[in-house]
């Protein structure tokens, strides 16, 4: 994935807060910067109720979360 910066603990807390404000609850399998940089992230999350794993695009700049797709293993 190139030379992407590590997600800091402060960024992680902001992302978790954004997800919780939008009603998401679960385990965060991974959080990484998008290749586009800035305050855009890809987040893999396992839903607490259904155990379904999903891929999301989250933006701290816009305070938005976009569901991308379900991940099946």
PyMOL commands that set and color helices and strands:
alter all, ss='L'
color gray80, all
select helices_A, chain A and resi 9-21
alter helices_A, ss='H'
color red, helices_A
select strands_A, chain A and resi 26-33+40-47+53-59+64-71
alter strands_A, ss='S'
color yellow, strands_A
deselect
rebuild
show_as cartoon
